């Protein structure tokens, strides 16, 4: 949820953010009206309760002849209080719905526009010169790294088996990410992959992208699309100790996405699938530390991409392509030779206080007063990285060189065709 103080003091900033996202700035006015109605309802109910309390005191001290009239008055006030409290509850509900409808306020400098309006911040490495490159599917099948046909037979489209060195390669990526994270002060967590609705909603995944989420209706639980979700819920309704600096977690989990609306997109291979593994960095910090932590997360993602030795670029995502929770997001996109373009491997988002406000995650400032924390997330490795590794490190004889950083985990320097 957005900060009400910001809303009241600078509604034009929130309107501008909505316009940059391509969303309705009128929602800001609706929230202002709902906020005013809620406060008026609270005041009316408080005043009636005070009047009722005073009337009740008079009944106790009244003479026998005055008591019936005072009792009748107290009864009338009780009915009015009941009605006022119902109006207050309705106003609170309308206010919450209006507040939940507005996406996070973007950070100054985020490009306006949609999916194609990103800004390229940096390009690292040169695309390899490969004559007639094979795509990751042809390479993976010839090397015995995954089995798409049997994945579809067992589970349907967009599922797969990782086999042999394919499984080892994924585990190598995860282990490398875990080592980098723990060496930099992250606490490793293997979280639940099923979460309650309030946690999924609190992280902002039940809005415009709710169709991407798997739901188990019989249990009223959701399968997570990223360990960002359970890690955000980990400290919900808590007051954190951030006096010694940010709290950093690295979550290793399987992730699940319905890929609704992606019919015909990336149907070949393991780029856009329903299940994958990922190591996700997640940070709780003070709001004034959030932008610096965002740059640190991006730096750790750079280190991981350097370890797998692929060319990549960093893009500043446009406001209209941000999720509801993100105030700014950087993507790292790796070069894919057969597609002659860059494709996303990592993203890191600064969610400012948006998620923490929904999930009631706070810390104490230097005066001991509770304040809303900030949250950030960033991908450190995921199954999709296999695509970039295979295509960029393929050899003319059909083999694939294993990046040096992964060799100790994979157990070989070269993957040979079967």
N, C-alpha and C positions, 0 to 999 in steps of 0.2 A: 504494500500500500504506500501511496505517496505521503509525504510529510504535510500534515495539516497546517503547520506553521508557515511553510513555504506557500501553500495554497492561498492562505489568507493574506500573506504579506506581498506575494508576487504572483497573482493568478495569470498574468500575461506570460510569464516564463513557462508555466504549465501548458497554457494554450499553444505557445510556440512549439513546445515539445510534441504536443499532439499533432500539430500541422506537419512538422518534420517527419513524423512517423506515418503520415497519411491517415491518421485517425481523427475522430470527431472532436474539435475543440469545444463544441457545445456541451460535452460531458463535464467540462470544468465548471460551467455555469450551473449545471444540474447538481453538481456536488456542493457548490457554494450554497445553493438554495436548500439542499438537504441538510447541510451543516447548520444553517440558520434555523430551519424548522426543528431540528433535533435539539438545539440549545434552547429554543423557545419552549419546547415540550418539557424539557428537564426543569426549566425555571417554573413553569406552570404547575407541574407535579410537586416540586419542592414547596412552593408557596401554599398549595392546598394541604399538603401534609403538615406544614407548620400551623396552619389555621385549624386543622383537625386536632392536632395535639393541644393547642390552646383551648379549644372547645371542650375537650375531654377533661382538662383540669378544672374548668368551670363547673362541669357536672358534679365532680366530687365535692366541690365546696358550696354547691347551691342549696338553697332552702327547698323543702318538700314541694312548695307550690311552684317554684321556678324550674324544678328539675325536669318535668315532662317536656317543656318547650326546648330546654337545652339538649335533652336526649334526642329529640326529633332533629334539632339542628346538627348534632353530631352524626346522626344517621345519614342525613343529606350529604354532609361533608365526606363521609366514608364512601358513599356512592360516587361522589365527584372525584375523590382520590383514585378509586378503582378505575373510573373512565379515563382519568388523566394518565395513570400508569399504563393503561392499554395504548393510549395515544403515544406515550413516550416510547413504548416497545416498538410500535409500528414505525415511528420516526427513526429510531435507532436502526431498525432493519433496513429501511429505505436508504439511510445514510451509508450503512456498510455496503450495500449493493452499489451505490453510486461511487463510493471510494474504490471498491474492488474493480470497477469498470475502467479505471484509468491506468494506463501503463506507466512504468517508471519514467521519471523526468530525465531526458538525455543530458549527458555532460556537454558543456560548451566545446565546440569543435567537431562533434560527430557530424558526418555528412548527412544532409537531408536526402530523401529519395528512397528508392526501392532496391531490389536485389542487384541491379546492375550499376548502382551509383556509389559503390565502395571506392575508397581511396587507397592506392598502393603506397605503403610506407617504406618498404625495403624489398629488394630482390637479392637472394643469396645463391651463389653457384650458377654454373652454366649447364643448360640441358645437354645431356650426352649425345654425341653423334652416333646414332644407331641405324644401320641400314636394314630396312624391312623389319622393324621391331615386332615381336610377338606380344600379344596382350597377356594380362596376368592370368586369364583363364587357360589359354593354351600352355603357358609356362607351368602353371600350377598342376594341370592335369598330366603333362609330360613328365614332371618331376615327382608326381605322386604326393602332392602337398594337400590337396583337398578333393572332395568328391561331391560335385553338385547334383549329379543325377540321383544318387542314393539319398542325398539330403532332401530332394524334392519328393522322392518315393516315400520317405518316412514322415516328413513333416509338411510338405507342400512347397510352393514357390518361395524363393528368397531364403531358403534354409540350406545348410551345407554341412558336411563333415570335414574337419581338419584332420589330416592323417600324416603319420610319420614325421618327416622334417617340417611339414606345415604346422603341426601342433607344437613342435619344439620351437619353431620360429616365433610363433605367437607368444609362447611362454617366455622366450628370450626377451621379447619386447617388454612384456609385463615386468619381468625381473629387473631389467635395466631401468625402467621407470621407477620401480620401487626403490632401487638402490639410490638413484639420484634424489628421490624425494626424501628418504630417510637420512641421507647424508646432509640434507639441507633443513633438517629440523621438523619434517612432517612426521606425524604419527600414522603408522599404517593401520588401516581398518578394512576388514572384510564385512560389509554391512548386509542387512536383510535386503532382498530385492522385491519384497512385497511391503507396501506401505498403506497406511490409512488415508482416507480421502482428505482429511484436514492437512496432512503433511504434503500430499501432492498439490493441493490447492494453495497451500502456503508458499510453495516454491514457484508458483505461477504457471504450472503446466496444465491446468484445467480450464484455460481460457480459450484463445483462438486455436491452440494446438491440441485440444483435448481429443480430437479424432486420431491422434498419433499414439494414444496411450491404451495399453491393454488393461481391461478391467475384469476382475473376477466377481461377478455380481452376487453369487451365492455367499461370498465371504465379505463383500464390500471392501475389497482390497485392490490396489493397483500394482501392476508390474512396473518397475522403474525403467526409464530410458537412459538413465545416468545415475551414478552413485551420488551426484550432487543432491538428489532428493532426500535419501535417508541421512546423508551427512548434514543437510540443513535442518532436518528434524531432530537430529541427535541432541541438540541443546535447546530445543523449543521449550518455552515457558521457564527459562533459567536466567539467572544473572551470572555472567561470566567474569572471571578475573583476568583482565587484559592489562594489568599493571606492568607485567613483564614483557609485553609485546603481543603480537597476533598469535592466535591458535591456528595451527596448520595441520590438516589431515589429508591423507592420500587414500582414497577408496578404490579397492580392486573388486570389481563385480562383473557378472554377466548383466547385459542390458537388453531391453526389449522395446521395439518400436513397430507399430502397425504399418508404417509407411503408407498411410492413407493418402490418396490424391497423387501418388507417385506412379500411377499406371503408365507403363511404357518407358519410364526413366530408369536407366542403369539396371535393366533386367538381367543383364549378363554379368555373372561373377559375384564378387563379394563386396562391391562398393556400397550398395544400398540393400541391407538385409534386415531380417526381423530380429535376429539375435546376434550379439557380438560381445566380446570382452573389452574392458576398458579400465585404465587407471586414471582416476580423476583427482586433481588437487582441489581442496576446498579450504577456504580461509575465513576466519572470523577476526575482525579487527575494529579499531575505532574509526569512525567515518573519515577523520582527517588523514588517516593512514592508507585509505583504500586505493587512491590513485597510484601511490608508490608500490603497494602490494600488487596491483595490476601489472605494472611494468616488470616486477620480479617474476610473476607467473609467466609472462611472455618470455622472459629471459630463460627460464627453465625449459620451456617448450623449445626454444632455439637450441639449447644444449642437446635435447633429445633428437631433434632433427639433424643436428651436426653428427650425432652418433650413428645415425643410419645412412649418412652420406648421400642425401638426395637434394637436388636443387629445389628451392622453395621461395615463396614470396609471402610478405605479411600485408594484410589488408585491414583497413579500418572500416568496419561494416556500417552501411548507411542505416539511418534511423528506422526506415520502413521495413528493414530486414532483421531488426532486433526482436528477440523475444520480449514478452511483456516485462520481465524482471530486470533485463539488462539496461543499464544506463550507457554502457559502451562495450563493444565487443571487438576483439582482434581475432582474425582467423589466420592460421598458417596453412598455405596451400602448396602442395608438392607438385612438381612437374610430372605429368603422365605421358610418356613418349607416344603411345599409340593414339592418344586423344589429342596430342599437340596442344595441351592446355594445362592449367593448374587446377587441382582439385583439393578441397578442404581435407586436411588431416587433423588439425587441432583448432579449438576455439577457446578463448578465455574471456570471461565476462566480469565486469564490475557491476554488481547489483546494488551498490550503495546500501541504503537501509531498507529497501523495498521488501525483501524476503523476511528480514529479521523483525520488521514491524508486524507483518502478518503472523509470524510464528512466536512473537513475544520473547525475543532474544535480546537481552540487555547486558550492560556492564555498568560499573560505577565509575563516575568521573572523579577528579581529584578532590572534590568536595563530598564524595560519598553518595551523590545523587544518581539514581538509575538513568541511563541514556540508551537509546537504541543502537545496537551494533551494526556494522556493515558486513556483507558477505561477498565473496568472490569465488569463482570456480575456473578451472582450466584443465584441458585434456593433456595427459602426459604420455599416453600410448593407447592404441586401440587396434582392433583387428584390421581395419581398413588400411593401416600402414603397410600390410603385406603387399598390397597392390603397388605402391610406390617402390618398395624394395625390389620386388621381382622385375618390374619393368625397367627401372633405371640401372640395375646391376646385371642384366642379362648379357650373355656372351654369344658370339657368333655360332658356337657349337651347340647352343640350346641350354647350356648350363647357366647357373646364376651364382655370382659371387656373394658371399655372406659378409655384410659389413663387419669390420674388425671388432667393434664393440660387442657384437652379438655372438662371435665365434665361441667364446668360452661356454656360453649357455646352449648353443646349438650343437657343438661338438664337431663341426667340420667347417672348412673355409669355402668350399664350393658345393653347391647342390647339383648333382649330375642327373641327366635324364635316365629314366629307368630302362 
